[in-house]
Amino acid sequence: MVSYKTLTMANTKMFNEVISFIRNDFNKPSEFIGLHEPLFVGNEKKYLCEAVDSTFVSSVGKFVDQFEESIRNYTGAKYAVATANGTSALHVALLLAGVKEGDLVITQPLSFIATCNAIKYCNAEPLFIDIDRETLSLSPEKLRSFLKKQTKSSNGILIHTPTGRRISACVPMHTFGFPAKIDALVAVCEEFRIPLVEDSAESLGTIYKNKHTGTFGLLGVYSFNGNKTITCGGGGVVVTDNENLAKLGKHLTTQAKKPHPWEFDHDHIGYNYRMPNINAALGCAQLEMLEKFIESKRALAERYRQFFINKDISFMTEGQNTRANYWLNVVLLKDRTARDKFLEETNAAKVMTRPVWKLMNKLEMFKNAPAEDLSDATFIEDRLVNIPSSPRLT
């Protein structure tokens, strides 16, 4: 949970203490410290060589099937469809959830742009609801208040009263590996009959109330970009317990080609979204190490937590009933001025830090999208900084 402190002096001395702690604790006295570098200490080279030797390096091969099976076994989801990246996974998940051209899709403004891009790929538009400060994710209370005041049901379709447009899905994101109040969000969406798609791109391995993030909603997606907790180089996956949606998802991601030994016959607009076997080979090896990576990252977060006790910078820790993966560690400063000074000092010292993304509603592409009061997201935008979080650091 986040506690908010008053920063008495946003000065170089305090920031140098942070820099010195990171350098001394990681035993890196002078070299560059990245934000989140991948770690390859398992069977990565072995499996990659096996994929190359098999000649199956594209979207067909045993490692793709093995990767999907491993994801199912790890998360508890009944079905998994591996994709080329997390954005394509989210695009397909939204199509499977029934998002159509002209629809509105509820999401949060504090998110990586891929969330909103995937909505636009469906020719739909995001509708922004504020976050909770303690989770950095979509607020179930604000979502329910909005739905009660600004929507109506017409012939089983939920309509946004001010615009007359259909609301076809809700996409909360588990920000930086910290879970949203996902059970409460699911309850609200079920009350108003909205399909919920979890953007779990950053939260593989995060457990909330004894269940993996990504497995609460109708569909969930994970990302395996080079900076994620585990990586395939690139890659994503859609998970669901719905067999029909899983079958359709696999069909759509393979150009919607009907099975046949030689005929090319297609029955939908399909996508070249299937994960290549060579990426899946890397992913299978990384999955074998995932729990060790999370153990290392949680140990790193605990050292950060202890360091920031009684400091005038707040460090974010997991809430109750949570096992967070601590994908990226989070600190909060007094205001934007202090944030910017901290970013300047740390990066000048070759310790990579970065601010949270600019709010989606402030970007040119989404500035006219419907939005509620976003004061808590704005508060976080002005203060949040990510600090080095790689399992390499332990």
N, C-alpha and C positions, 0 to 999 in steps of 0.2 A: 504494500500500500504506500501511497505517497503522503508525506507530511510536508507542509509548506512553512518555510522559515523565512525570517527577515535577514537578508544579507546586509550586514553592517557596513562592510567595505569590500566592494568588488575590485580588489586590487591585485597587483602582480604577485605579492607575497603569498596570498591564498592559492592562486593558480599554480605557482611554482611548487607549492607543497603537493598538490595533486600530481604534477608532472614528475616530481622526485619520487613519490610513492610508486607510481606506475613503473618508472624506470628501475627502481631498486627492487621492487617486488618481482618483476619479470626478469631481472638480471640482464637488462638491456641498457647499458650505461649511455650509449650514444646513437645506436642505429635507429632507423625509422621503425615505428610501431604502427602497424595498420589497424584498421577498425575491426575487420573480421576476415582473416585469411584461412583458406581451407587447410585441412590436415590429412595427409595420406600416409597411414602407418599400418594398413591392413593388406587385403588381397587385391588392391586396385590394379597393380601392374599385371598380376597373374591373370585376372579376369579380362583385362583389356587385351592382353596377348591372345588369350583363348578366343575372344570375339574376332580379332583380326585373322587368326589362323582359320577360323570357321568360314571366312569370307562373308558372313552375315553381319554387316556393319550398319545396315540401314534399319528400316522399321520392322523387319522380321528377324527372329532369332530367339534362342532359348532364354537369354537374359531379360528380355522384355517380359516374358511370362513369369520368370522367377522374381523379377522386381515387383510386379503386381501382386504376386502371391505373398511376398515378404511384407508389403505394405498392408495387405489385408490382415495377416497374422499379427503384425505389430499394433495396428490401430483398433482392431476388432471390427472394422467395416466388412460387410459381406462381399462387396465388389470394389474393384479398383481398375481404372483405365489410365494408363500411362500416356503422357502427352509430351510435346516438344519443349514446353515451358509452362510456367505457372499462369501466364496471361491467357494462353490458349486453353488451359484447363478451365479457367474461370469463364471464358467465352462460351465454351461448350456446356458448362454447368448451367449457365443462364439460359441457353437455348433449351436445354433439357427441362428446366424449370418452367418453361412456357413464355419467356419474355419475347415480345413481338415489337415490330416497328411502331413507334409513337408512344410506347408505354413509358411509365415512370418506374424507376427502381430505387428504393430507399437504401441509402448508405450513409456513411459518415464522412465529414469533410477532412478529417485527419487520417490520411491514408496515402499509400504509394499510388501513383497515377495509373498503374495497371488496373486497379479496381474500376475506376471510371472509364478507362479506355475499353475494357471488356464490355461494359454497359453500352458504350457508343457503337461497338462492333455489331451489336444487335439492333442498331438504329433506334435505341431507346435513350432515355435521358436520366441522369441521376437526380434524386431529390434528397437534399442534405438535412439530416437530423443531428443534433449535437451529441457529444460524447459525455461520458462520466470521467471526471478528473482522476479518480482512483484506479480506473481500468484502462484509460486512454481509448476506450472502445465505445461503440454505440450505446446510448443510454436507454434501457428498457422503459423507464418511467417517462422520459421525454417522447419516446416512440409511441407509447400508449396514449399519452395526452394529445399528441398530434393526430393520431388516427381517430380518436373520439371526436375531436373538434373539426377536422378538416376533410373527413371522408364520409362516403355513404355507400351502401351496398345496393346495386341495381342488377336484378336477375343473376345474382351470384357473382357479380363482378364488382370489385372495390374501386370506387371512383374518387379521384382527388377533386373535391368540390370546386376550388378556385379555378382550376384549369379544365375540368371535365375529362381528364385523361385517366386511363386505367393504371392502377398500381399493380404490377405483376410479380414483384419479388422484393426481398429484403436481403441486403448483403452487409452484415457486420464483419469487421476485421479484428482478429486477435493481434493487437499491436505489439510489435517487438517481442512476441512470444508470451505476453501476458494475456490470460483469457478474458474475454468479455463475460458479462453476466448472461452467459449463453442460454442457460435453462430458462431464465426469465424472458429473454428475447424470443425463444421458441414459443413460450406460453402466449405472449402477446400476438405473435404471428399466427398461431393456431386460432386464437380468438377471432382474428379478423380475416382468417383464411388466406394468408399470404405465404407462398413458398419461401423458405429461408435457405439461403446458400451461404455457407461459411467460407469466408476468405481466411484460410488458415495457412497462407503462404509462409508465414514467419513462425508458426507455432507447432511444427512437427515435434512430438514428444512432450508437449504440454498437456497435463492432465488436470481436469476440473471436475470435482466431485466424483472421482474414480472413473472418469470417462475421458477418452482422448478428444481434444478439440478437433473439429472437422467431422465428427460423427454424431453431432446433435441434430443438425438440420436435415433437410431433404437430400442435400448434396454438400460436399465439402471439397476444398482444393488445397493442395500443398505445392510449394515451389522448391526446386533444387538448383537454383542459380548458384554461381560460384561463391557467393557470399553467405549462403544459407548454412544452417547448422550442419547438414550434410549436403553434398553436391553431386550432380551428375554431369557437371560442366554447364549444362542447361537441362531443363526438364521440369515436368509437373505431373500431377496425377489428380484425377477426380475420384472421390470415394462416395459410395452410397449403399444403402441397404435395399434399394429398389432394383430388382433384377431387370425389369423392362427398360428402365432408364440407363442402366449400365450397358445393356446390349446395344441400345440406340447410340449411346455415347461412343462406344468402340466403333460402331458402323460409321458415324459421322466423322470421326477422326482419321479414318482410312479412306477418305474420298467417297464414302457411301457406295463403295463397290459391292455389288451382290456376289456372293460366293459362287465361283465357277472355275473349273480347271483352266479355261483359256478365254472365255468371253469377257469383254469389258462392258458391263451393264451397271448403270448407277441409278438409284431411285430417289436421291435427295441431293440438295446442294451440300457437298461434302467439303472436308478440309484436310490438308496435308499436315495433320497435327500429331501423328503418332510418334512416340519416343523412339529414336534409333537404338538398335541393339548395343552399339558401342557405348552410348551414354548409360544405358541400363546396366551394362557390365560394371561401370564405375559406381553406379548407384547401389548395386547389390553389395559391393565391398564396403561402401560407406555405411549402409544400413547395419552391417555387422558390427560397426564401431559406434553406432548412434548413442547407446546408453553410456558408453565410456565418455563420449564427447559431452553429453549432458551432465554427467557427474563432474567433469572438469570445469564446465562452464558454471555450474552451481557453486562449486568451491571458489571460483574466481569471484562470483557475485557476493559470496559471504565475506571475502576479504575486503571487497569494496564497501560492503555494508558496515563492517567494523571500522574501516578507515574514516568514513563520512559521519560517524557518530560524533555529535558535538561540533561538527563543522557547519559553516554557514552556506552549505550547498546540500540539497536534499537528494538522497539516493532512493530509487524506486525498488521496492521489494514485492514479492508475491503476496497475494491476499490469502484469506482462509480457504481451506478445501482445495488448494492449488499446488501442483508441482509444475512450476514454470520452467521452460527450457532456457530462459535468459538469453535469447538469441542476441539481442543488443542491449547492453546495460544502459540505464537511463539516469541522468541527473537533471535537476531543476534548479535554475538560478533565480535571482530576485526579479529580474525584468529583462527586456530585450537588450538593453545597454550592457548589463553584466554578461548576458549570454554571448553577445558579439565579442566582448573583450576576452572571455574565456576561450572562444573558438580561435581568436587571433593568437593568443599566447600559446595554446597547446599545439596548434598546427605549426607555428613558427619554431617550436621546439621538437618538431618531427614526431609528435604524438598525434596521430590522426583522430580527430573528433569531428562530428557533423551535427547540424541542427536537424530538427524534424522537418518533414516536407512542408512546403508552402501549402496552405489549405487549398483543397481542390476548388472551392467556390471562388477563389481569387485568381485562378488561372483563366486565361482568355477564352479557352474552349468551353468552360463551365460557368462563367460569370453570370449568365442569364438563367441558369438552372434554378428551379424552385429550392428555397432554403428557409429553414426556421431560424430562430435565434441561435447563434453559434458562439456564445460568449465563452463557454468552457474550452472549446477547441481553440479559440483565439488566445485564451490565457496560456494554454499549453504551448501553442506555436511560438509565443514570445519567450519561453523559458527553457524548453527542453533541448538537451544535448545528449547525443550518444557517445560513449567512451569505449576504448578498445575492449573487445569481447571474444576474441578467437580462442578456441581450445588450445591453439599453439602456445598461448601465454601461460599454460599450466603444464 
